[in-house]
Amino acid sequence: MNPDSCLPHTRASVPAPCGVPAFDPLRVRGGRLRLRRALQRRRLAPAAVLALTAATLAAAGAAGADDLAAPPPPRPPAQERHRPPVLPLVSAPVRIADAETVRLLRPGDRVDVIAAPGMSPGAAGRSGEARVVASGVRVADVPDPGGTPSDGGALVVLSVPRSTAAELAGAGMTSQLAVTVC
């Protein structure tokens, strides 16, 4: 079969072959930029999903937080909220009746100082109960006993407010002082 017999008019409608004109290669601008944008979007997509999830959980948590949250602790009464002003501390040397007790002390220890009326010269004939003169005071120093004093006891230096130092000095003149470690 002749191929021209099927399509008799095809030859006449086909133009004559001609040459293709020369032209510069076609370059599409923004191709690389489009690729970068797509990569950035892929990086931003997980971040956006995480941000959306966090916001959803926060909103859900805030809505249901009333039944899950513990009640706030009660506020202390007004007198407990008021704190006294911090007083400047002074160093108060105090003679403690029992020298062996003083050997147990180290700088930084907290002690209570107790005054017991007794055998001191200023308290002759006095009787009474022991009282706490200073509570929770810090031991600043424990000096070495140079020699054994004739009246016994040992010296300890305490950091106390000025008013407490005056009370300790007065109690040391009229009573024997003892310490208890806090």
Sequence and secondary structure as in RCSB ss.txt:
>XXXX:A:sequence
MNPDSCLPHTRASVPAPCGVPAFDPLRVRGGRLRLRRALQRRRLAPAAVLALTAATLAAAGAAGADDLAAPPPPR
PPAQERHRPPVLPLVSAPVRIADAETVRLLRPGDRVDVIAAPGMSPGAAGRSGEARVVASGVRVADVPDPGGTPS
DGGALVVLSVPRSTAAELAGAGMTSQLAVTVC
>XXXX:A:secstr
  HHHH TTHHHHS              TTHHHHHHHHHHHHHHHHHHHHHHHHHHHHHHHHHHHHHHS      
  HHHH       EEEEEEEES HHHHHT  TT EEEEEEE SSSGGGTT     EEEEEEEEEEE    SS  T
T  EEEEEEEEHHHHHHHHHHHHHSEEEEEE 
